[in-house]
Amino acid sequence: MPKRRILSLWFPRLGAERLIRAARGLHVGPLAVVAEQSNMQVITSLNAEAQAAGLQVGQPVRDAHAMCASLITRHRNAPAEAAFLTALRRWAGKFSPWVAEEAPDGLIVDLSGCAHLFGGEEALLRVLEVDCSDMGLSVQMGIADTLGAAWALARYAGQEAISDRNGDAISQEARATRARASKRRHWTKGGAAPQVVALGGGARIAAPGQSYGALSPLPIAALRLEDQVVAQLNRLGLRRIGDLLGQPRASLARRFGRGLVLRLDQAMGSAPEPVSPARPPHHFAVRMTLPNPIGLVEDVMAAIDRVLPTLCAKLEEKGRGVRTLRLEAHRADQAAEVIEVGLARPTHDKHRIRPLLEMKIDKIDAGYGIDMLRLEAVQTEPIHARTIAGHAEARRVARNRLEGNTAVEDLMAKLGARVGLEVITRRHPAASHIPEKTAQVLAAAWSEPARDWPAPPRPRPLQMWQPEPVMAPETPDVPSAFRWRGRDWQLAQATGPERIAPEWWLDDPNWRSGVRDYWVVVTEQGERLWLFYGHGGTMSAGWFCQGQFG
């Protein structure tokens, strides 16, 4: 079994270089990507020119402009950077099938058994450098036996520890540790505090089994610790990873928490840390290459009948159903005709999919003939399966399946093939006592029918419209005669009133007539109307007609 080897890729200028790539290299001069943090704009990414000017990530923008007047700033687009990192993950898949993202600017690659395909680890790093240079990206890399060690080498190889001690701290440490002065390997009394030194070409590859020696000179921050923990360790004189390796684990865990010990064990290989790659998306597509070009509708449907069952079998195997299906017909002249069909409910039943394709097949221009057909499930959704417990439930499920009626869904799919699924709607109950707001309109293909529609407190009209003025005496009593839509009506019967108040927390222009008293009015002509008397709000009081019963 090959030795486990982990590659860490770090793109320190990912945000800025993504913008430069998107602009086709038009950015000239110092460039900084900024974001809002704690009510202040700070730098999140810099290009090489900006770093050469002395700017740093995390620096406030106002200070950066004071240091570099020609600095160009752009607001950070975190979703775009995440999508770019995902694209880089797919690119890194050519080196190993086991690649994971480490947001916001890193990748982790499990190279176990893969490096020899590129001539070894050194040759692999050279290929990576060339590829990243061609893409206009800066990259730092590290290879080790563990994820933590590779991460540390990629970001801190060639650096020494940073001292954050002032004179008082140095004096206190000198007095407290004078008896152990001979054991101090990283600082001696009277000497200068260690500074960051870029060694240039520092060891990026830790040989198998040599993580201890490769990590010992690196600063403690390479263990992926919190800044507060790093600062506390530095104040105690523990600045390198090697300083921690000889310390008792119990005292470290007691004072700094188990997170410090866990990170140390992960870097040294004592604690497991697997690489968790992103799961590849499901892709459902089939194609059929024809020996001779075809052009008749019957021949195209015969070819579809050959490939559609295969696609449906793949969907059923994964428990998925298709919502949007694409048919590509590639012609002999290298052109392609494309049609798409949508379904009101996800399915992998070929008998429900085929009629929709047949409805649109006449839109394909065969030209000089079609020599290849391709079916792809563009949009799929899970079809949840239930575990049946007992014979009684099995019989009930079987009966429901046999009695299940998909005619409505099939009708919506056929109508959607003609006019589009988005124009087919259905009504759902809404939480409101206002008559015209008791229902909301939803897309029928992406919603379920309402099973428990609440009954209204009083009968509601079959047809409802915007309130129309009624010429009648302006009194709350039901008029014995009134004029509406240019006709005179005589009252035969009236039921009511039903008082409905407006939603006081909303300023609805349609309810500026104030509180309403609704009446079901039967006229001598036989019409059943829904009248109300508005008591007046921002509008004057009066009678209105809002609906008609069947």
N, C-alpha and C positions, 0 to 999 in steps of 0.2 A: 504494500500500500504506500503510495507516495506521501512524502512529508508535507504537512499542511503549510502552505505559504500564502500570505495575504499581501496584497498590493493596495496601498492607499494613495489616491489621487486628490490633490488639493489645488483648486483653481483660485488663487488669492485675489485675482482681479476679475472675477466672473461678471459682476454687475456692470462694470465699466466697459469691459471688452465685448459684452453682449450688445451694448449700444453701438459700439464702433462697428461691429459686424453688421448690425441692422442698417446702419447708415452707409454701408459700403466703404468704410474707411474715411469718410469725410471729416470726422473729428480730428482737428489738428490742435495740438497743445494740451495743457493740463486739463483733465476731465475728472469730475467727481460725481458720484451718485449719492444723493442725500435722502434722508428720511426723517420724519418727525419722531422724536423721542423725548419724553418728559417736557413737552411744550418748548422744544428747542430742536432746530435742524442740525443734524450731525451727519458726518460722512460715513457711508457704509461701504463704499468701494472707490478705488482710485486706479487710474491707468499709470503706466510707467513714468510718463512725464510729470504727473502730479506727485508721485512718490519721490522722484528726483528733486523736486522743489522743496522737499522737507515736510510735506503733508502726511498725515496719518489717519487711518481709519478710526472712527470714534471722535474725531476732532470737531468742535463746533464750526459751522460754516462761516460765521463772522470772523473767527480767528484765521480760518483758511484763506479768506479773501484778503485779510490784512497781510498775510505772508506771501500770497501769490495773486496779484491783481488780475492776471489774465486767466484765472481759473474759470472753466466752464462747468456749470452744475446742471444736473438733470435729476428729477424726482425718481425715486426707486419704484419699480413695478415688480412687486414680489411675485405675483402669479406668473408673469412672463419669465422671471428668473427661474422659478420652479419648473416651468415647462422646458426651458433651455437645459436645465440639469437633467431632466428626464430624457431629452434628446441625446445628451452626452452619455447617459446610461445605456441607451440602445447602441450608440457607437462603440462603447467599451465592451459590448457583447461579443465583438469579434476576437477578443483576447481570452475570454472565459464566459461560459454560460451562467456563471454565478456572480452577478453584479448587483450591488445595492447602493441606493442613494444615501448620502449623509448630508442632509440639508444644513446650511443653505448653499454650500459651495464645494462639496466633496463627494467622492465615490469610493466604495470599497469593493475590491475584486478578489475573489478566491482563485488563486493561480495554481492550486494543487493539481499537478499532472498536466499543466498547460504550457509552462515556460519553455520546455524543450522544443515545442513546435515553432518557436521563434528564434531558436539558437541560444537559449539560456536567458537568465534574468537580465544581465547587462544588455544583451541585444534587444530584449523586449522593451527596456526603458528607452533605448535609443529610438526604437520605432514609435513609441509613445511621444517622445519629444518632437520627432519630425511631424507626426500627425497633428499635434497641438499647435506647432508652429505654422503649419499650413492653414489651420483654422483660425489663426490669430489669437491664440489663447496662451496665457502663461500658466505653467503647471509645475508643481513640486510633488515628488513621488517618494515613496518609501516602501520597502519590502522587508517583511519579517515573518516570524512564525505565528505571531498573534496579531489580532486586529489593533489592539492598543499600542503595540510596539510599532507597527507600520504607520499608524496615525501619528505617533510621536516623531518618527524619522521624517515623515513627509513635511512636517511643519517646523521642526526644531533642529534638524540635523545641521551641524556646523555652528550652533549657537552655544554659548555658555550662560551660566546663571547670571541674573541681574540682581544687584544689591539695592535694596531700598532702605538701608540703614542710615541714620544720621549719626552725628558724633556721639550723642548721648547713648544711643542704642549700642554703638560699638564699644563704648566704655563699660556699659553694664555687662555686655557679653564677655568682654575681656576679663572683668573681675570675677564673673561667675564661672568661667571655664578655664581659668589660668592653670588649674591643676591638670587639665586634659589638653593642654596646648599642643602636645606632641601628636595627638590623634587628629588634629584638625588638618584635613587634606585640602580644603578649598579656600582657607583664609588664614593668614598668619598675622600676629600682632605687629602693628606698625606698617604693614603692607597696604597697598591700594586695594580697594574693594574690586571684585571681579566685574567686568563690564561685558556687554554683548559684543561678541567677535564673530564676524562672518568669515568662516574659514575658507569658503569657496570650494565647492565640490566636496562637501562633507559626506561622510559615509551615509548613503541612502539605503544600502542593502545590508541587513544583518544576516550573516551566514546562519545556516540552520543550527539551532542550539546555542547561538551566541547573542541572544537578546540582552543578557545581563551586561555584557561589556559594551554593547552598542548604546544602551539606554543610560548607563551610569553617568556619563558627563552631561546629559541633557538637563535643562531646568525642570523643576517640579511641575510647571504649568503643562508640560508635555503629557502628564497623566490625565488630562481632561478633568481637572478639579475646578471647583468654584473659585472665583477670584478672592473671596474672603478667606478660604482655606489656604490658598497659595500665599496670601499676605501674612497670615499667622505663622505659617511654616518659615517664611523668610525672616520674620522677626526673631525666630528662635535659632536662626543660623542654618536651617535646613533648606538648601537652595537647589541641590542637585538630586536626581533620582537616586544616585548612589548613596547619598546621605540617609535616605530612608530605608535602604535595604538592610542595613545593620541594626535598625532600631527594633525594639520589642513590639510585636504586633498588638498585644493587649493594650499597651499604653497609648499607641497611636489611635486605636479604635476608641478608647475611652475619652481621649481628649478631642479628637477631630472627627469622630463618627466612623461608622463602618464603611462609608463611601470611599474614604481614602484607602483603606486596606483592600477593598474590592477592586478599585482601579489599579492598584499596584499588583494584585494577583492576576488581573486580566492581562496586564502588560507583560508579565513574566510567564504567563501560561498556566498558572496554578488554578485559575478560575475560568470556566468556559465562557466564550463570547462568540456565538455563531454569527455568520453573515446571513442576513435575511433578505434575499433579493425580492424585487417586486414580482408578483404573480403575472405571467403573461396574459393579456386579454384574450378572451374567447374569440375565435375567428371561424365563421361558418361560411364556406364558399365551396362550390363545385363547378367544374367546367367539363365541356365535351368538345373535342376536336373532331370535325367531320372529314371523312375522306374526300368528299366532293361538295362544292358549294350548294346550298339549298336556298329556295326563295319562296316556296309556297307556305301558306299559313298552316296547312295540315302537317307539312314536314317539320316546321318549327315546333308545333305543339307535340309532335311525336318525339322530338329530341328533348323537349322539356319533361315529358313523361318518363324519360330515361334517367334524368339527373335529379328531378325533384324528390323522388323517394329517398335518394342518398342524402340529400340535404336535410330532409325531415328526420331521418334516422340519426344524424349527427346531433340535431337539436334535441331529440328525445333522449339521447344518451346522456347529455349534459343537463337535462331538466330545464331546457330553455324553450321559449316560443318566440316566433318572429313577429315583429310589429311592422317593420318596413323591409320590403324585399326588392332587390335590384336585379334586373335582367340586362346583361350586356350581350349584344349581338355584334360580333366582329366580322366585318365583311372582307371579301377577297381583295378589295382595293385599299386595305389597311385602315379604313374608317370604321367607326363603331357607333351603333345605335343603342341608346339606353332608355329603359322605362323603369319606373318605380311604382309599386303598389303598397298601400298601407292597410292594416287590419285593425278592426275595432277592438280585438282582444288577442293577446299573444296565443299562438297555436303552432303545433308541429304536425297538424293534420293536412296531408296533401290534398284531400278532397275539398277543403275549404280554401286552399291557396290557389289551386289550378284555375277555378272560374275567374278569379281576379286577373290573372295573367292573360287568360283568353280574351277578356274584355278589352285589353290594351294592346294585344299583339298586332292589331292592324295598323298601329302607329309606327311600326318598324318599317323602314325603307330598306328592303333587301339589296337594292342596287344590283351589282354583278353577282350577288350570291353571298350567303353567310357560311363561313367555314369554321366558326367557333362560337359556342354559347357558354356564358358564365352566369351562374346564379349566386348571389351573395345576400346573406341576411345582414342588412346594414344595422338594424336596431333590433335587439332581442331583449326579452325580459324573462325572469324565472317563472316557471310554472310549478307552484308549490304542490308537492305530493304529500298525502297524509298516510300515516301508519295506521292500518286497520287493526283494531283490537276486538277479537271475538267474532262469532258467526253473525250475530244480530247486527252489528255495525257493518259487517261486510255486505249483508243483504240490503241494508239501508243505503249504503254508498252505491251499490250496483243499481238499485231502483232509481236513485236520484240521477245517476248517469244516463240510464235509459230514458228517463222522463225529461232529462235536460233538453231545453229548446234553445238552440243557437241561431234561430231564424232571425232574431233582431240584430245580433252581431253580424251575421252574414249580410243582411240588408244594409246595415251601415257601411260595411266594407265595400259593397257594390256601389252604393251611392257615393262613397268617398272616392272610389276610382274615377267617378265622373266629375264630381264638383269639388272634391277635397274633403278630407276628414275634419278639418278645422271648422268648417261651416255647419256641421251637424252638431246640434246642441241638445241638452236636456236640462230640466229644471230640478233643483234640489231645494229642500227647505232651508230657510235662513232664520236666525234668531232675531226677530223683530215683530212688534205688534202692529206696525204700519201695514195696511193691506197690500200696497204695491211693493213692499220690501220683504214679504214673507217667503219669497223664493229667489234663488240666484241661478244664473245661467252658467252652465259648465259645458266643456267640450264632451260630447257623448262618448267619443272613442277613448278618452283618458279619465273616465269617471264611472263609478258603479251606480246602478239605479237605486233610488232612495227606497228602502224597504219599509221604514216606519215613518210615514209622513204624518205629522201631528194634525189632528182635526181642528179646524177653526172653531172659535167659540160660537159663532153664528154663521149661517150660510153665506157663501161668497159667490159673486156673479161669475158666469161662465166667461163673459167678455169684460175686460177692464181697460179703461182709457184715462187720459188726463182729464181732470175735472172740467166740465163744460157748464157755463152759466145757465141758470134756469130763471126765467122771468116769472116771479111769484112774489107775494107779499113778504117783506123782510121781517117775518116773525118766526119764532121757533116752532110754531104749530104747523102740522102738515097741511099744505094748501089743497083745497078741494079742486082747484083747476090751476094749471100752469102752462107756460109756453116754452117749448124746447125744440131746437133744430128747426125753427120756422113753423112748427105745428102746435095746435092747442090740444092739451091732454086733460081728461077729467079723471079724478080719483075714484077708484072703486073700492080699494082696500089698502091698508097700510099697516106694517108691522115694525115695531121699534119703540123707542130709539135705542141705538147702540152707540155709546159715547166712546170716542177714541181721541186721546190727547197726543199732540206732537211730541217728538223726542226733543226735550228741552235742551239737551247737551249738543244738539246739532242745529245748524242754521240751514234748514231745508227750504229752498224757495217755494216748493210746491205746498208747504204747510204753513204759509204765512197767514192763512185764514183763521188760525187759532184752533181751539177745540172744535171737534165735529160731532154732530149727532146724525148717525146713519139710519135710514129708513128703507125697508123693502116695500116698494110701491107697486100696486097692481092697478093699471088704468082700465077704463071701460073698453078701450080698444084691444085689450088682452096682453099688453106689454108689461113685463115685470122689470122695473128699473130700480137702480140703487142710487137713491138721492141722499144728500146730506146737507145739513145746515151748518155753515161755518160761523162761529160766534164772533169772529173778528179778532185779528192780531195786528199785524202791520197792514193788513188789508181790511176793507170794510166787510161787515157781515152780509150773508146772503145764502141763496140755495144754489146747489150744483148737482149735476148728474155725473157719476163716475163709472157706471157699469150697467150691464144688462144680463139678466138670468135667462137660461135656456127655456 
